Amino acid sequence: MNNAILVDEGWHKLGKPDCRPEQATAYITCKLRQLDEIRSAEDLSENVLSNLDDCKDQFSLLMSSISTNDYFPQYIFTNRLLELIQIEIEQVREIG
């Protein structure tokens, strides 16, 4: 199982005003890869899988909003969804 944390210090740097577009692009790409790894490695419910798919869609929107006025609202929305998925995955790991 992939024990990596989804919402980490690097992720929170994306929400800072001094985050450069190339940093955001690279980090979002890494998070998308991490979500794919989790999807294939974990035994997850349909609800969690659906949330993973939704999160990937939100990452695509976040990527397209880099350097626009929509970036920070999109980051906040994506962050909340990512936090939800992190909690759901931790619950699955605890159960077993």
Backbone hydrogen bonds in HBPLUS format (Angstrom, degrees):
<---DONOR---> <-ACCEPTOR-->    atom                        ^
c    i                          cat <-CA-CA->   ^        H-A-AA   ^      H-
h    n   atom  resd res      DA  || num        DHA   H-A  angle D-A-AA Bond
n    s   type  num  typ     dist DA aas  dist angle  dist       angle   num
A0012-HIS N   A0008-ASP O   3.13 MM   4  6.51 157.5  2.19 153.2 159.1     1
A0013-LYS N   A0009-GLU O   3.10 MM   4  6.43 135.1  2.31 143.0 154.9     2
A0013-LYS N   A0010-GLY O   3.19 MM   3  5.15 131.6  2.44  93.4 106.3     3
A0014-LEU N   A0011-TRP O   3.02 MM   3  5.53 145.8  2.15 109.4 118.8     4
A0015-GLY N   A0012-HIS O   3.11 MM   3  5.46 147.7  2.22 105.9 114.7     5
A0016-LYS N   A0013-LYS O   3.16 MM   3  5.34 165.4  2.18 109.6 113.0     6
A0019-CYS N   A0016-LYS O   3.15 MM   3  5.62 163.6  2.17 121.3 122.2     7
A0023-GLN N   A0020-ARG O   2.97 MM   3  5.26 124.5  2.29 106.7 121.3     8
A0024-ALA N   A0020-ARG O   3.04 MM   4  6.38 161.8  2.08 158.8 164.2     9
A0025-THR N   A0021-PRO O   2.91 MM   4  6.11 163.2  1.94 150.9 155.3    10
A0026-ALA N   A0022-GLU O   3.07 MM   4  6.14 165.9  2.09 141.7 145.5    11
A0027-TYR N   A0023-GLN O   2.95 MM   4  6.11 164.2  1.98 152.9 157.6    12
A0028-ILE N   A0024-ALA O   2.88 MM   4  5.95 164.1  1.91 153.9 158.5    13
A0029-THR N   A0025-THR O   3.05 MM   4  6.15 158.8  2.09 146.4 152.3    14
A0030-CYS N   A0026-ALA O   3.10 MM   4  6.38 152.1  2.18 142.8 150.0    15
A0031-LYS N   A0027-TYR O   2.92 MM   4  6.24 155.8  1.98 150.5 157.1    16
A0032-LEU N   A0028-ILE O   2.91 MM   4  6.18 155.6  1.97 152.2 158.5    17
A0033-ARG N   A0029-THR O   3.12 MM   4  6.36 155.3  2.18 144.3 150.6    18
A0034-GLN N   A0030-CYS O   2.90 MM   4  6.18 152.0  1.98 145.9 154.2    19
A0035-LEU N   A0031-LYS O   2.88 MM   4  6.16 155.8  1.94 151.0 156.7    20
A0036-ASP N   A0032-LEU O   3.07 MM   4  6.35 153.9  2.14 144.5 151.2    21
A0037-GLU N   A0033-ARG O   2.96 MM   4  6.26 154.1  2.03 147.9 155.1    22
A0038-ILE N   A0034-GLN O   2.93 MM   4  6.20 160.5  1.97 152.2 157.1    23
A0039-ARG N   A0035-LEU O   2.92 MM   4  6.07 159.5  1.96 146.5 152.5    24
A0040-SER N   A0036-ASP O   3.10 MM   4  6.33 150.9  2.19 144.9 151.5    25
A0041-ALA N   A0037-GLU O   2.92 MM   4  5.97 141.3  2.07 146.0 157.0    26
A0042-GLU N   A0038-ILE O   2.96 MM   4  5.60 155.3  2.03 153.3 154.0    27
A0049-LEU N   A0045-SER O   2.95 MM   4  6.24 163.1  1.98 153.5 158.8    28
A0050-SER N   A0046-GLU O   2.83 MM   4  5.99 152.7  1.91 145.1 152.7    29
A0051-ASN N   A0047-ASN O   2.94 MM   4  6.22 153.3  2.01 144.8 152.2    30
A0052-LEU N   A0048-VAL O   2.84 MM   4  6.13 149.0  1.93 148.4 157.3    31
A0053-ASP N   A0049-LEU O   3.01 MM   4  6.32 155.3  2.07 145.5 151.5    32
A0054-ASP N   A0050-SER O   2.91 MM   4  6.22 157.9  1.96 148.2 154.7    33
A0055-CYS N   A0051-ASN O   2.83 MM   4  6.00 153.2  1.90 144.8 152.4    34
A0056-LYS N   A0052-LEU O   2.94 MM   4  6.23 153.5  2.02 147.5 154.3    35
A0057-ASP N   A0053-ASP O   3.04 MM   4  6.37 153.5  2.11 146.5 153.6    36
A0058-GLN N   A0054-ASP O   2.93 MM   4  6.26 151.6  2.01 145.9 154.1    37
A0059-PHE N   A0055-CYS O   2.83 MM   4  6.14 147.9  1.93 148.6 157.8    38
A0060-SER N   A0056-LYS O   3.05 MM   4  6.37 149.3  2.15 143.3 150.9    39
A0061-LEU N   A0057-ASP O   3.06 MM   4  6.45 153.6  2.13 145.8 152.8    40
A0062-LEU N   A0058-GLN O   2.77 MM   4  6.03 153.4  1.84 146.4 154.7    41
A0063-MET N   A0059-PHE O   2.80 MM   4  6.00 158.0  1.85 149.2 154.7    42
A0064-SER N   A0060-SER O   3.02 MM   4  6.29 156.4  2.08 144.7 150.7    43
A0065-SER N   A0061-LEU O   2.99 MM   4  6.15 124.7  2.31 137.4 151.9    44
A0065-SER N   A0062-LEU O   3.09 MM   3  5.06 137.4  2.28  95.4 107.8    45
A0066-ILE N   A0063-MET O   3.40 MM   3  5.58 167.2  2.42 105.8 109.5    46
A0068-THR N   A0065-SER O   2.97 MM   3  5.36 137.1  2.16 146.2 139.4    47
A0071-TYR N   A0068-THR O   3.34 MM   3  5.63 167.2  2.35 108.5 112.2    48
A0074-GLN N   A0070-ASP O   3.04 MM   4  6.05 156.5  2.10 151.2 158.6    49
A0075-TYR N   A0071-TYR O   2.76 MM   4  5.99 150.9  1.85 152.3 161.7    50
A0076-ILE N   A0072-PHE O   2.99 MM   4  6.20 161.8  2.02 152.2 155.6    51
A0077-PHE N   A0073-PRO O   3.10 MM   4  6.35 163.0  2.13 147.1 151.2    52
A0078-THR N   A0074-GLN O   2.90 MM   4  6.05 167.0  1.92 151.8 155.9    53
A0079-ASN N   A0075-TYR O   2.77 MM   4  5.89 154.4  1.84 150.7 158.4    54
A0080-ARG N   A0076-ILE O   3.10 MM   4  6.37 158.6  2.15 149.0 153.0    55
A0081-LEU N   A0077-PHE O   3.18 MM   4  6.48 159.8  2.22 149.7 154.9    56
A0082-LEU N   A0078-THR O   2.88 MM   4  6.07 157.7  1.93 151.1 157.8    57
A0083-GLU N   A0079-ASN O   2.88 MM   4  6.12 154.7  1.94 151.3 158.0    58
A0084-LEU N   A0080-ARG O   3.05 MM   4  6.28 153.9  2.12 144.0 150.7    59
A0085-ILE N   A0081-LEU O   3.01 MM   4  6.31 160.4  2.05 150.8 155.5    60
A0086-GLN N   A0082-LEU O   2.94 MM   4  6.16 156.3  1.99 147.1 153.9    61
A0087-ILE N   A0083-GLU O   3.07 MM   4  6.35 158.8  2.11 148.2 152.8    62
A0088-GLU N   A0084-LEU O   2.95 MM   4  6.25 162.4  1.98 151.8 157.0    63
A0089-ILE N   A0085-ILE O   2.87 MM   4  6.06 160.5  1.91 155.6 160.1    64
A0090-GLU N   A0086-GLN O   2.98 MM   4  6.17 159.1  2.02 148.2 154.1    65
A0091-GLN N   A0087-ILE O   2.99 MM   4  6.23 152.0  2.07 148.7 156.2    66
A0092-VAL N   A0088-GLU O   3.07 MM   4  6.36 153.2  2.14 144.7 151.6    67
A0093-ARG N   A0089-ILE O   2.97 MM   4  6.24 157.2  2.02 150.6 156.8    68
A0094-GLU N   A0090-GLU O   2.97 MM   4  6.22 150.1  2.07 145.7 153.5    69
A0095-ILE N   A0091-GLN O   3.10 MM   4  6.31 155.4  2.17 147.6 153.3    70
A0096-GLY N   A0092-VAL O   2.95 MM   4  6.17 156.9  2.01 148.2 155.1    71
